[in-house]
Structures are given as C-alpha cells and as structure tokens.
C-alpha cells in the first residue's frame, strides 16, 4: 500500500547529541512537510519541500535542518537537541497542484535525556 | 492571518451517546479548505474529511457527519452512537488556497479536542 513511513517510531537521544529522523513515501508526492507536536499541543509546521525547494517557517529554530535527497525521502536533522525539543515529529506529504489534503506518517516520538 | 478555534478542550461521553465537536475558523481568503483529523493514542494523524469553501453541502459517512456553515464560520463534527474506538484527539484544520492555486498548503490547526468514550 502507498504510504508515508517514519523511522524510527521512538528515538532517544542525549542532550546536545545530533539526531536524524527519517521519512519516506511511496505516494510520489511533490510536497513533504515536517511538523513538531509537543505534548497536548497542535502540530506546528517546521518547514516543507516543494520538490527540491526548501521552505523554512519564520519561527523554526536554526537547530532544525532538513534534507531531501530525492522525491521519496526527507530527513529532519536536529543539530543539538535540547530538552525542549522532546516532541512527536510528524512527516506529511501531498501532491502538487490543486490537491490540498496532506497525508501523515505515524510520527517519531523523540525523547531527549 | 488564519486561525482555528476548538473551544472544547475535553469531552467525555458514554458509549452510544452522540457527540459534537465544534470548530470555528477565521480567514481572509475567499477560497480555503477545512479538514478534520483524528489522532489516536498511537500518534498518527488520520485524515477524516476535507471541505472546500465553495461547497457548503453537509456530509455523512457512516456514524460521522459534518456541518459546514460559512455564515457562522463553523465546521462542526458529529459522531453518532459513539464507540470506545472513537476515543482520540480530534483536530480541525484550515488551509488557504494561496495565489495561483500554488499554495504549499500550510495547515493551521486548532488546539484539538480530546474525546473519551467510556464503555
């Protein structure tokens, strides 16, 4: 089945130790998004890719970076995780053009020790 | 700027009760899209429905129904005969069309409503 896959589902890292979260999709969608969702809060968009064009939200900290080597894969890099970065990280995709519905992966829950 | 308000933080019902989740939105765009997503304890956001601003027809899908009223900027969601499996956080979201139909589709979410259905 076509889908959005996120690995790992749970990630534990140490304060200040770089960590990478991965997202892949078999939907062949042009647009990919990364959201951060802290406990009891709504998802918050960090950035998105339209094909290879990277678009950062204005309030996304510099600590967060992303790479998209091809259509299928997108990575979220947290260069120096702080305790406040512990959250669920959700990847979503959508086709380009008039399509508007985003399809989400299962998320990666990040714990920072 | 767009905004979505879900005034109900938590709702608790007993199985088989009907429950309505409220959603009110603000936008300056004339073309926009409204969504409901379900987030069970596993964390995945599950798409339930999308409504276009130019289509105010209400929709029913099994036990789920949605009432879209532009006059009151509301997009409410009703679950009929609720079940324990309906327990989740429900998010209402808004996306504006953007210029030339090329919006990257940024979703603005409400704060979510935690629905607990007791047996």
Interface residues (C-beta under 8 A of the other chain):
Chain A: X31 X40 X41 X42 X43 X45 X48 X50 X55 X88 X90 X92 X94 X96 X97 X98 X100 X101 X102 X103 X104 X105 X106 X107 X109
Chain B: X33 X35 X37 X42 X43 X44 X45 X46 X47 X50 X91 X95 X97 X101 X102 X103 X104 X105 X106 X107 X109 X110 X111 X112
